[in-house]
């Protein structure tokens, strides 16, 4: 679920769907979820995303793969980061 749902804020269904697609894309690439819950207070990995500490996020995930951080292309990182932005207004849209 997108962070705005966890925080019980009003949400735009399209932006929530884009967030979910970003998570699904990550799972398809790695066979692991990017974080436990999109809750920046209780999930360390999502906190890294929500505070723009993305280098640490990729370092942690790369450390779990034989290829390391190089497993994730620059294009994949960029797309994932834009799809899972904490602020829904900053997320990519379907358009």
HELIX and SHEET records of a PDB file:
HELIX    1   1 UNK A    3  UNK A    6  1                                   4    
HELIX    2   2 UNK A   13  UNK A   30  1                                  18    
HELIX    3   3 UNK A   44  UNK A   50  1                                   7    
HELIX    4   4 UNK A   54  UNK A   62  1                                   9    
HELIX    5   5 UNK A   68  UNK A   71  5                                   4    
HELIX    6   6 UNK A   74  UNK A   83  1                                  10    
HELIX    7   7 UNK A   88  UNK A   90  5                                   3    
END                                                                             
